[in-house]
């Protein structure tokens, strides 16, 4: 197959027009980033979104890799002198790596097997007789006796037949059609079975001690749980695939003449081939395929949760106190100003073993009054709820005073804070502080601007997924890198305030150019225009083209530098403003989109007049309507509280507000303010059937829930959204 064939294949698979695929691949091959293509090359792609572009990117990589593998295989078979036109046509036509490897299997150099030893002993002609099944009279041992050779370690006719059967078994096992048929039947009718290695041993996998489910129906999170249980030596796992039906499948391919004297030998070889060679191999393949699909699904869930978490709304203009709760080592406290600058920190010991409650409240009160703290941000880890109770008590005391300040608190996801505190980035930001004092700053800052803070942490440590440590780590890292890149570029980045950690995710920039931007800024002061970016070392024309539209300069000389309009579209934007006579009137820019609609202007004609495509014109109008817009501001704000809810306060039937902390296959975990997050099972999410919880909720959503079950002993709460 050639590249043109690939384009047609991908277009068919993704239900796109071929020209969309061709143009997208050309843009990718030219080094353009996915966010840049999605945002600024809509005319070429037909307005494909990032997900569609990445699907094209992944598929063309796969097909090109497949083509390289085909070339290697064809060369190998040709060198053996075994390449036929029919085999070459089959290899050329295949679109799946597994089918390609099946075709190559008979020609693939092997380690010494029972079949290769039998061939070395000269038993291949006898194996051919068994395979052909043409002879219908006589005794197989008479034919086998001709191959007896003591020097070749074939002492008698039975040994000769056994060796010949080994060759036949391998021939059957190497047959691509047989393997395909067995694999497909196993997928359709196979059952995964797990049993306990020790039924008396307690573990987290007891529900899988006697478990079976159809391969076609088992859900991804169960696959991952079973895999982990097997890896940790609690479970034994196998595939039950109806061996009799599968043997019948092989017989239909190979038992061509039941009257042949070699039919019994063929029957024995068939059974041996399935049990010894095919069944273990296909079971490994199917298990691997099942695991790959479960990995892919888990990574998708993790990626969606991460994106929703990254895009939580920033909290602007507030003084925030961050508290990293703890028992023995105390609670670390930090105060940051409206820009995220660290002001002061301390350590308090309100919980056992010290129990210095009065002293702790005195420290917190002093910091609140000194810096006029608006919000207390409490990490949701160890001692979180006890610290919440302390904060609520302190807030009640402050409220009781005359002319008291309004202070509230909220719980934030602290996952990854400890990872950040020991990181190189944290050391560079706060070289004078101990690692133990940096995590609380992160907890405060991730309330102020979740995206800017969370990009400093390896995404897989942020903890919004399921079994993230069990899945393919390379694929996970790649997917999460894409998520962070997408989130950063969808929001846009302030060129004059952003850290290297944030800048490195901007389309076209690298860690090195991000650091160079900050060095340039430190040396020369604030950037006055996007064009000035070209003066930074390492930022050439290509990097500038990819990055410029995603960088913002709120107080620059050109107001367009604070929009998502790309510099390449500035001339068109100027023409548009002149066309509607609002060039110098920034207030009129905001109503331009409405005016175009009211005057019933033809967008295609206007686009032609100003020299851009219609999709680009639509984006320009949107950006002029809301210059400097942050899409996160439309997301729900976190829940702020001034009093605490205890587990003992809960009663079935209570209706509460909560924040979605994590979404998994079987439901969502919602923080309602007690020690542990409550679970809304997927069956309790809506009056209708919900297949995927992400259809209904996302991380960060504020939802109303009803308490439908309380297990105080295990600290579990069942919730329902069917109110």
N, C-alpha and C positions, 0 to 999 in steps of 0.2 A: 504493500500500500504506500501511496505517496501522501504528501502534506494535503493536497486537495481532497483526497479521500477522507483524511482525518477531519477536515472542516465539515464535510457532509455528515460524518458519523456523529460528531459532537453536536451539530445543529439538530439532528434527529433525536438524540438522547435528551437534550435539554429543551427541546421544543422552541428553538430559536431560528431566525433566518440565517442562512449561510453567511451573508455579508456581515452580520453582527459578529459572528464567530471569527471570520477572516480579519476584520478590522481590529477586534480586541486582541487577537494573537499577535498581530503586527505591532500594536502598541506595547504589549508586554515584552515582545522580543526586542523592541527598541529601548527597553530599560525604564519605561514608565511605571510608576507605582500604581497599585490597585486603587487607593483613595483618589489619586490624581485623575486616573482614567474615569472613575465613576462620577467625579464632580465636574471635571473640565473637558471631557471628551464625549459628551452625551450625543452629539451629532453623529460621531463615528460609530458609537456602539448601539445607537437606538435606545438610549437611556437605560442601559443595563445597570443594575445596582451592584454593590460590592460582592454580595453573595454569588450572584450569577457570574461575575467576572472571575472570582476565585474558583468557581466550578469549572469554567473553561480552562483556567490556568492549570488546575490539577489534572484535568482529563488530557490536555495536550502533553503534559509531562509524562503521564502514564503511557500514552500511545507512542511517544518518541522513545521512551525507555523500552517498550515492547518491541519496537522496530529494531533497536540496537540488539536486543536479545535474539530476535529472529535471524539477523545477519550472522551472529556468532554461531547459532545452532545450524544454520544452513551450511556454513563453512565447515563445521565439524563433521556433519553427515556426508558432505561432498568429499572431504578428505578420506573418509572411510569407503568411498566408492558406492554408497548405498542410496544416494539421492535420486529419486525417481520424479518425473514430472508431476505425478499425482500427489506425492508427498509434499513437493514444493508448493503446489497449489493450496493444499490444506494448511500448510504453515503460513503462507502469505495471507490467507483469508481469515485466520483466527484473530479475535480481538480481546482474548483473555489470556493472561499469563499462565493460569493453571492449565488451560487446554493446550497451550503451546508446550508446556513442560511435559504433559501427557504424551504428546506426539514425539517428543525427543527421547522419552524414557527408554525405548528399545535400543537406542543408539548411544545413550549416555554412558561414558566410561564408568564401570562399576568396580567396587571392591570385590575380592574373591568371594563368590557365593557358592551355594551347593550346585547351582546350575552351571557356573563357570568351571567348577571342578569336573562336573560330568562332561562338559564339552571337551575339556582337556583330555579326558579319558576316552574320547572318540565316540560318545554315545548320542551325538546329535542326529545321525541318520535314523536311529531307533526312535528318538523323540518325534522325528518327522512322520514315521509310520503311525505313531499314536495320534498325532495331530490330524493326519489325512483321513484316518479311519476307513480306508478303502478295502482292506483285506477282511473277508467274511468267513474264511475257513482256515483251520489249523490251530496251533497252540502258540500264544504269544511267547512262551518260554523257548520254543524252537527258534524263533526269530532272534530272541535275545541272546541265545547261546552263541551266536556268531560274534558277539561283542565281548565275550569272556576273555580277559587278558590279565594274567597275574601280575605282569610287570606294571600295568596301568592301574592296579588295585581294583580290578573287576573280577572277583573270584568265581562268580556263578551267574546264572541267568537272572535270579532274583535281584542281585546287586545291579545288574545291567538295567533291568526294568525300573528299579528305584531311582537310578541316576537319570534315566530318560524322563521319568515322571517329574523330577526336579526341574529339568529343562522346560517341559511343557507347562509346569506351574508358573515359571518365571515368564514364559511367553504370554500366558493368559494375563498375568499381573501387569505386564508392560503394555497391554492392548489399550490404546486410548479410548476406544469406543466402550469397552467393558468398564473401565474406570469411571468414565463419564456417567454411564448408566447406573452403576452402583452408587456413585456419589449423589446423583439426583434422587434416587430412591431412598437413600439414607437421610437426605435432607427432608424429604417429604414425610416419611413414615418412621424415622428414627426417634428414639426416646433417650434423653439424658437421665442417667440414674446415679444418685449419690448415696453412699452408705457410710456409717460411722466406722472409723478404724477401731475405736473403743467405745461401744455404746454407753458405758458407765461414766465416761469422762465428760465433765461439764465444759461447755464452750459457748461462744456466740453463734455457733452453727448448728445448734440442736434441731432446728426446724428442717435441716437438710440431712439428718441422720438416717431417715428412710424417706427418700424423696425421688420422684420421677415426674418428668414432664416432656411433652412432645417438643422436639427440636424446633418445629415450625411455630410453636406458641410461646416458648419461654422468653420472658422479658429480660432486657439487658442487665438490670441490677441484680437479678438472680444468678445470671451467668457469672458476673463479677464476684458475687459472694461465694458461689461454689468454687470458683477458681482460687479464691483466697483461702478457703477452708482446706482445699486440697494442698495448696502450697504450704500451709501451716501444719500439715500432717494430721488434720482432724477427719478428713473425708477421703474416701476412695470413690473415684468417678469413672464411669464407663458409658458407652453408647450401646443401647439395645436396638439392633436394626433388623430384626426378623431374618435371621441367617438363611432359613429355608427359602424365603422369597428371593433373597439376593442370589443364592445358589442357583435357583431356577433361572434367574436373569443370565447368569454365566452359561448355564446349560443351553439356553436358547441360542447363544452365540457360538458355542463350541461343540456341543454334542450333535453332530450332523448325521451320524449313521449308527443307530442303536444295535444294528445287526453285526457290526464290525467286531472282530475278536479282540480289538483293542478298546472297545467301549468301556469295560470295567476299569482298565488302566486310566482312561480319560476321566471317568467318574472320580477315581481316587485322586488324580492330579488336580481336578477341579476343586474338590473339597480342601485339599492341602493348599492350593493357591489362595483360596478365599481366607481360610483360617490363619495361615502363616504369613501371607504377604499382603493381600488386598485389604482385609478387614482392619488390621492394625494401622496400615498406612492411611486408609480413608478415614478412620476414626480420628487420627491425628489431624488430618486436613480439615475435617468438619469441626472438630473442637477449636482449631486455630481460626477457622472462618467465623465461628460463633463468637470467639473472644474478640476478634478484630471488629466485628459489628458492634459488640457491647462496648468496646473501647471507643469506637467512633461515636456511638450514641452518648456515652458518658462525657466525652470531650465536648460534644455539642451542647449538652446541658450546662456543663461547667462554663463554657464560653458565653452562653447567653446570660447566665447568672452574673458572670464577671462584668459583662458589658453593662448590665443594668445597675450593678453596684458602682462602677466607674462613673456612670452618668447621673448619679444622685446629685440633687441641686446643691450648689455651694451656699454657704451661709455668710453673707457679706455684712461688713460693718459691725461685727460683734467682738467683744473681748471674751475669750474662751479659756476656761480652766480644764485641762485634761488630767484625768486620774487613771493611772494604771493600777488596778486593785491587787492586793496580795495579803497574805497572812504573816508568815514568819519574817519576811524581808520588808514588810510594810507596804503602804500605798505610795507610789511616786506621783507627785503633783507638779504640774507646770502650767504657767499662764502665758498665753500668746496674745499679741495685739491684733488689730483688724487686718494687718498684712501678713500675719503668720510669724512675726518676729518674736523670739523667745524673750520673755521679760524676767521671770523669776521662777524658781522651783524649790521643792522641799520634799521631805519624806515624813509621812505620818504613820502611827501604829495604833489604829483604832480597834483592831481585831485581835483575837487570841494569837500568840500567848501573852502579848503585852497589855492589850485592852486599855490603851490610853485614849479613851474617847474624848474626855474634856480637852486635853492638850491638843488632840487632832482637830477638833472643831475650832479651837482658838486659832490654830495656824490657818485653816481654811477661811475663817471669818476675816482675818487680817489681810489675806491676799485678795479676797473679794472686795473688801472696802478700799484697799490701797489702789487697785487697778480698775475698780468699777466693773467687775466681772458680770457678764450678762448670762452666760450659759456654762453649766458644768457638763463636761463630756466624760462619761464613765465607760471604760472598756468592759466588754462582756465576758471576761475570763474568770479565773478563780477569785472568789470573794467579791464578785461583782454585785450581787444582790445585797450583801451586807453593807457594802460601800454605798449602794443606792439608798439604803435605809438611813445611813448616816447623813447623806446629802439632803434627803427629804426632811429629816429632823432639824438640820441646820437651817434649811430654807424656812421652815415653820417658825423657828426662833427669830430669824431675820425679819420675817413678815410681821411679827408681833410688835416690832419696834415702830416708833413713829417715823414718818417720812422714810420708810424702808425702801431699798431698791428692789425692783422686780428681778428675781433670780429664778431660773428654771434649770432642769437637768434633762439629759437624755442618755440613753445607752447606745454605744456604737460598737460595731464589729471590730474587735481588736486583732483579728487574725493577721499574723505577719508583723506585728509591732515589734516583737522580740527579734525577729529576723532583721528588720530594719535597724534596730538599735545597735546591732553588732556589725553592720555593713560598712563598707568603705564610704558610701555616700553619707551616712550618719556621722562618721568620724570626721569627714571633711566639713560638714555643716556645723558640728558642735565638738571641735577638738578638745575643748576645755571640760566637757562633761563626761562622766562615767557612762558606760553603755546602759546601765540600769536606769539612768535619768533621761534617756533619749526616747524610749518607747512612749512615755506619757505626752511628749511633745507631738509625736505622730498621732496619738489618739485625739489630741485637740485639733490638730491641723486637718485630719481626715473628716472632721465635721465642717471645718471652714471651707475646704475645697478637696473633696474626696479624690477627684481625678489627679490633681497635682501631687497629692501625697501618696496615693496607692501605686503610681507608676514607679516609685522608688523601690518597690518590693517585687521579688520574683513572683509572677502571677499565681503560680501553683501553691504558694503559701498563704494566699488570701482566704482560702477555705470556703468557697461557695460552690460546692459540687458534690459528687458522690464517687468514692473510690478513686480519687485523683492520683493516689500513689500506686495504684495497681495497673493503671492503663499505660499504653506505650508512651514513654516519657518524651521521646523525640517529637512524636505527633502532637502531644499535649503542649509542649513548649512552643511549637510552630503555630498551633491554633490560637493559643493565648497571646502570642506576640501579635498575631493578626488582629485580635480583639482590641488590644490596647492601642495599636496603630489606628484602627478604625475609630475608636472612641475619641482619641486625641484630635484627629483630623476633622471629625464631625463637629467638635466643639470649637476648634481654633485655639491658637496659643498666643498669649501676649509676648511679643518679642522682647519687651523691656523688663519683664518681671519673672519670666519662667526659668526654672532650673534646668541644668543639662539633662537631668533624668526625664523631664517632660519634653524638652526640645528634641531629644534623640529619636522620639517616635514620630516626629513631623515628617511627612512625605519628602523624600529626597535628602534628608539629613542623616548623619551618622553620629555615634558617640563622640568622635573626634571633632566633627564640625559643630556639634552642640556645645562642646567645651570651648571651642574657638569663638563662638558667638558670645559666650559669657565673658571670656577674656577681653574681647573687643569692647564689650559693653562696659566692663570695669575700667578699661583704659580710656575710652573716648566718651563715656556717658551714654545717655539713652539714644537709641536709634531714632532718627527723625523721619525716615522714609523706608519703605520696603527696598527701594533701589540701593540703599546704603548697605544692604545685606551682601551685595556683590563684593564689597571691600574686605569681607571676612575671609581669612585664609581657608582654602579648601572648598569654598562655595563658588563654583563656576556657573556657567550659563545653564547647564542641565540641572544642577542641584537647585539653582534659583527658580527655574521654571517649575520644578516639582513642588517646591516648598512655599513659594511666595504667597499663594492664595490662602494658605492655612495659617499664616502668621498675621497677627493683628498689632497695630500701633494706635492705641486709643487717642493719644494727644499729638499725633504727627501733623505735618504740614498739609498732607492730602487726606481729606476725610475718607476717601475710598480705601485708604490703607487700613481702616478699621472695619472693613467688610469682607465678605467672602468672595468679592469680585476679584478675579485674577488681573494682575497688571497688563496682561496681553489684551484684556477687554476694556482697559481704560479709555482708549480712543473711541470705541463703540459706545461706551457709557456717556462720554462727553457729547457725542453726536445725539444720543437719546435725550439728554438734558436740554440740548439746544433745540431739538425738534419740538419739545414741549415747553420751551422758553422758561426753564426753571434751573438753569445752570448754577447760579449763585445762591439760590434759595433752598437751603438745606431742609427747612420745614416742609417745603413743597415736595421734596424727594419722597417723604414718607407717604404721601397721598398719590404718588404717580401711578402705582399699580391700580388703585381704585379709579383714578381718572381714565386710564386706558380702558378699563372695563366699562365705565359709565359712557365714554364716548364711542363705545363699540368699535374700537380700532381693531383691524385685522392684525393679529400678532405676527403672522408670517410676513406681511407687507412691512410692518415696522422693523422686524428683524432684518429684512433685506435692505431697508433704508439705512440702518446703522451699521450693517456689515457683519452680523453674527447669525448663528442658527437660532431657530425658535426656542429650543431648550435653554440655550445660554441666555437669551433675552428674558425668559421666565425667571431664571436664577438672579439676573441683575435686578429685575423689578422687586423680587423678594428681599434682596439684600438692601436695596434703597429704602424699602418700607421699614425695615428694622435693622439699621446699621449697628454693628457691635452686639447683635443679638446672641445670647447664650441659650442654646436649645434646652439646657438642663433646667432653666428657670421654670419651665412648664411642668416639670416633674413634681410629685407631691413632697412637701417638706416633712422632715422627721417629726415624730411626736415628742413634744416637750412636756415635762411633768413637774409637779412640785410636791407630789406625795407618792408613797410607795404602796404597791399591792403585794400582799403575802399569799403564799400557797393556801394558808388557812382561811383567807378571805374568799376564796373561790367557791362558788356554788353552781351546780348544774343549772343551766337556763340563763346564766348571766350573759349579757351582751357587752362586749368590750371592743376597744380599738386596739389594733396591733400592727406591728411592722413585719413584713415578710423578710426573713433573714436568709432563707435558702429554699430553693425549689428543686425537687428530685422527682424521679419517675412516679413515685407512689403518692406524692402530695407536696405540701409546703409546710415549712417550720415557721411559726409566727411568734414573735416576741410580744407577749401581752403584759410583761412587767413582773413575772414571777421568776423563780430561780432557773427554770428551764423553759425553752421555747416549746409551745404547744404544737401539735401536729394536726393539720387539716388534711385528712386523707382525700385522695382524688375523688372518691365517691361522695364527699361532703362539700365539694366546691361549687356545685350549681345544681339546679333542679333537673337539668339535662345531663346526658351522658358526656363525660369529659375524658377524652383519650389521653391528652397531654396536658399536665398542669400548667405549662407555660402558655396555653391558650387563654388562661384565666388570670394568672398572677405573674408578677415578676419581682425579683429582689428589690427591696426598697418601697414596694407598694404599701400604702396604709389601708388596712382592710377592717371591716366590722366582722366580728366572729362571735359565735355562741358557744359557751362551754357545754359539752355533751358528755364528758367523762373525766373523772379525776382519780388518779392512782397516787395518793399521797406517799405511800410507802416507797414506790419506785420513782416518784417525782415526775410523773407523766400526766400530761393534760391532753385530752382529745377535744378538738374544736370543729365547728361547722360554719360554713359560710352560707348555709341555707337558712336565712333569717326571714 
